[in-house]
Amino acid sequence: MIIRQASLDDLNDILKITKEIREEGLEEYSPLHYDDDSLKETGIFLITQGISFIGENSRGIVGFILGTLEYSIMDKKQLIGAERLWCVKKEYRGSRIGLALLKKFEDICKYRGASHILVGSIVSLNYKSMDKLYKRLGYTHIEEHYAKRIS
């Protein structure tokens, strides 16, 4: 298994894995709509302007992490690494690939001057095990989001 910088050549695989995750855990539970063209545009931005890594083995891409490095809205002196998309194919979850991707993301964010890392968790996908993992890795649970359709 190797971790490497993502490139635009990886975009179709990234979108395919994201779609699998979306179908597995988001479409049934989330009121938020996902548009393939919008997701593609976001992927291009995160690959070219953000921090992005691919996990792959001899069978191809098995996971990725895409994020940003941005200043806090609470304190513009505080640089924060923010994971935006982090997916591992279902058959590779529980392996160390997800951890390796997160570690690489953390290392680069720290190298570039970040003081904190923000990560998310999808409530409908192994929320309790992800909560335990994040806490074990030193993360603090600080916020949750709720969504309501109004139109």
Secondary structure, DSSP 8 states (H G I E B T S, - for coil): -EEEE--GGGHHHHHHHHHHHIIIIITTT------HHHHHHHHHHHHHHSEEEEEEETTEEEEEEEEEEEE-SS-TT-EEEEEEEEEE-GGGTTSSHHHHHHHHHHHHHHHTT-SEEE----TTTTHHHHHHHHHHTT-------------
